[in-house]
Amino acid sequence: MAMKNGGVPSGGLIVSFGEMLIDFVPTVSGVSLAEAPGFLKAPGGAPANVAIAITRLGGRSAFVGKLGDDEFGQMLAGILRKNGVADDGILFDTGARTALAFVTLRADGEREFMFYRNPSADMLLTPDELNLDLIRSAKIFHYGSISLIVEPCRSAHLKAMEVAKDAGALLSYDPNLRLPLWPSAEEAREQIMSIWDKAEVIKVSDNELEFLTGSDKIDDESAMSLWHPNLKLLLVTLGEKGCRYYTKSFHGSVDAFHVKTVDTTGAGDAFIGALLCKMVDDRSVIEDEARLREILKFANACGAITTTKKGAIPTPPN
């Protein structure tokens, strides 16, 4: 499935649903937003990051979401197109701006977020605006939880999931917890879990595992407490410690690749994009541990490469 150097994308279509925004990343690591001397402008938003990771690896992807009809929104749509992401599901809102996020990079490359969305265009997507034909054509339908926070986007999210599932798509869920966007931690937990039993592939970070289970243990028992009967693959990403995987028949861990980390933004998105790209045309890899481990090693490599530069999208996992 290698497209590199301008080849033609191949394989089944992966549709990614949700938000796309502008990340402003400080030019200097380890300072607060107020202390930052300047910011690097970078495209972001987890579902969009995943869509771009897929096309950069030679797969086919489309993005479904709403942008502001402003310079930033047009710029983001242009970045999707430039990266080969199908734009049939993109809408523009003339009355709301494209979302912005200021990302603080701590000295260790981890992040803190401050968001400008009151409301931003992505929150205003309605069920009637969805391109249902595009969604029905997906082999995999991937989404997060930020689109569940407010109406009308929440209803659009639920409808899109239902339409994709009815058409035979595999549902892939990465909650991508951003607590500052939610009214409360309780609301975040409740809404993230409200669609939990629909997804067949779920990826959570170690921090999200702690948040959702209420436990400070990152172990097999804690992870398996999130298992549900419809689930085929549960993944827990552990940053520099790699990832753990759980299926109905087996579980294990895959080590990370060690790189000089500059910014962890988008690492999880590159990881899930790589995984989906490798399984879209052959879901049986979930039942073959040796093949799944190879794919997860590749996904870990893609995630690691993404941490070597600032911003989620600039580093192609080629």
N, C-alpha and C positions, 0 to 999 in steps of 0.2 A: 504493500500500500504506500509506496514511496512516490510522492509527487515532485519532490524537490527540483529546483531549477526549471520551474515553469511548466511542468507536466500537467496532464489532465487529472483532476481529482477522480478517485474511484471509490467503489463500495457503496453500501447503503447510506441513506441520508440520516444524519443526526440533527435533530432540531433542538435548539437551546432556547429556553424561555426565561425572560426576566428583565433585569436592569442592565443598562450600559451607562457609564458616567465618565467624568474626568477626575482622575486622581491627581492631586497636587502633592508632590513628594519633595520634602526639603532637600536642598542641594548638599546639606551637611548632615551626617548621621549623629544621633545621640543628643539632639537638642529639642526643646519644646517648640510648638508651632510659633509662639511669640518670639522665640530666640532665633528662628530660622532666618538666615540672610536672604534666602530666595527659594523658589520652588521650581521643580521640573514638572512640566505638564505631561501627563501620560494617560492614555485611554485605559479604562478599567470597568469593573462590574463583572462579577464572577461568571454569569452565563455567557456573556460576550467573550470573556477570556477563554472559556472552554471551546466556544465555536471557532475561534481563531487558532487555538492549539491544534484542533482537529484538522483544519485545512492545511496548516503548516506541516503536518505529518502525512499529508497525501489523502486525507479523507474528505468526505462531503458533509458540509454543515450549513445550516440556516439559522438565523437569529430571529426570534419573535419578541418584539418589545416596542416601546414608544420613546421617542426622543423629542426634545424641544426643537421647534422650528427656528433655531438660532445658529450662530456660527459653530458653537461646540457640537450641537446635534448633527449638523451637516458634516463636520469634520469626522465625527465618530462613524456615521454611515459610510463615509468615504474610506475610512480605515477598514471597515468590514469588507467592503467591495474589493479594495486593494488586496486583501488577504484571501479573496476567493470565497467569502461567506455569502450565501444567497441572501438577498435583501427583500424577498417577497413578503416577509412578515414584519417589516419595519414601518412604523407610522410616525408622523410628526404632529406635534400639538402646537398650535399657534398661540395658545394662551398660557403656556407654562414653560419654564426653562428646563434645560438639561441638568440633571443632578451633578453636584460637585462634591468631592470628598477631599479633605486635607488629611494627609497621612503622616503621622509622626514616626520617624524611624529611630528606634532606640539603638544604643551602641551595639547590641547583639543582633540587629537586623529585624527584630520583631516590631510590630506596628501598633499604633493607637490611631483611632479615626475620629474626625469631626466632619459631620455631613451638613450640606446645604440642600434641603429638599422641602419646600413648604408651599404647596406641594410641587414636586418636580414631575416632568412629563411622564416618566415611567409609571408613576402611581395612578395615572389617569386612564390607562388602557381599559377599555370596556369589553365585555364578552362579544358584543355585536361587531367589534372591529377586528376580531381574530380572522386570520386567513386559514379557514378550516381545511381547505384542500391541501395546503402546505403541511399542516399538522398531521393530517391523515396519511401523508406520504412518508412520514418518519418511520425508520426502523427502530430508532431509539429517541425517546423524548426526555430531555434533561432539564432540570429546574432546581431552584434554591428555595429559600423561605422568605426572602425580603419582599417578594411579590405577594406574600400573604398578609402583610401588615395592615393595609388599609383597602377599603373599597374605593373605586370599582375594580382595581387591579386584582384583588383577591378572587372575585367571582370570575374574572377572565382566566386566572390561573387554574381554578378548579374546573372550568369548562374545557380548557385546553388539555388538561390531564385526562379528562374523561373521554374526549374525542380521540386523543392519541391511543389510549388504552383500548377503546372499542375497535380501533382500526388495526390493532395487533402490535403496537409498538411496545418495546421494553421501556419501563419507566425507571429513570435514574435520578437520584435525589442527593444533593449536597446541601445541607441546611445553610452553610456559610453564615454562621451566627454573627450578627453585628448588633450587640446589645444597645448601643446608643440610639438605634433607630426604633426600638420597641418602647411602648408605654411603660412596661415593667418587665422584670425577669420572668415573672409568673406568666404573663401574657405571651412572652416569647416561647417559653417551654410548651405552653398549652397549644399554641398555633402550629409550632414546628411538629409536634406530635400528632396534631389533628389529621395529617395526611400520611402519617408514618407507614401505615399498613397497606398503602397503595403501591409503594415502590418495590421494585425487584432488585435493584442495585442501590445501596446507600453507602456514601462515604462520609465519615465524620473525622474531625481532628481529635487529638487527645484532649484539648480544652473543651471541645463540644461534648465529648463523651462524659467528662466530669460534670458539665452543666446539665446535660439531659438526664443523667442517672442520679445526680445529687451525691455521688461518691467521689472521694479523692483518689480512688484506686484505678489505675489504668491496667486492668488485667482481663483475662478471658471471661471470668464470671461477670464482671461489669459490662463488658461488650455484649455478651450473650443475653443480658437482661433486655437489650434492645431488639432482639430477634423477633420476627413475626412470621406466621406461616407462609405468606406470599413471597418472602424474601429469598433471593437466590444467592446474593453475595453482599456481605457486610465488610466494609474496609475501615480501619482506623489508622489514620496517618499520624506518625510520631515525630515529624520533623527530622532532625539529624539521626534519629534512631530507626528510620525506615517506616515500615507499615506492617500491620497485622491484617490477616484475611480470615473470614469465616464463611463457610458454606454449610449446606445440610450434611455433607459427608466428611469434611475435613477442615482443619484450620492450621494456621502457622504464621510465620513472620518472614519478612524479606528485608535485608539490611539496606541502609541508605548508601548513596555515594557521597563522599566527603569533599566539599568544595569550599572556597572562600566566600561565605555568605555576605552579601551586601544588603539585600532586601528580600524578605520572604513573601512579599505581595505576589499573588498569582501562582505560587508554587503548587498549591492544592488543585488549582484549575488546570495547570499543565498536566498534573498527575492524572486527574480524572479524564481529561481530554485524550491522553495517550491510551488509557485503558479502554475507553469507549471506541476509539478508532480501531483498536486491535480486536474487539469482540463484536462489532456491529454486524459482520457477515458470518459469524460463527459463534453463536451463544454457547456451544458445547464446551468452550474453553473453561467455563465456570465449573464443569464437572471433571476436568482433567487437571490434577494438582500440578503436575510438572509443567504443563503449558501455561497455566495461570501464573505460576511463579516467574516464568520467563517474561510474561507480559508485565507483571508487577515490578520486576527489575527494570524493565524498559521505562515504565511509568515513573519509578523513583528517579531514574536518570533525567527524564524530562523535567521533573519537579526541581531537581538539584540545579540544573543548568539555569532555570528561570531565576534562581536566587542570586545569581552572580552579577545581575545588573539591577538598576533601579526601575520600579514600575512593573506592572503585570504583563504587558504585551510586548515591549520592545525586544526581548530576547527570544528568538525563535528556537523551539526545541527540535532542531534538525539533527 
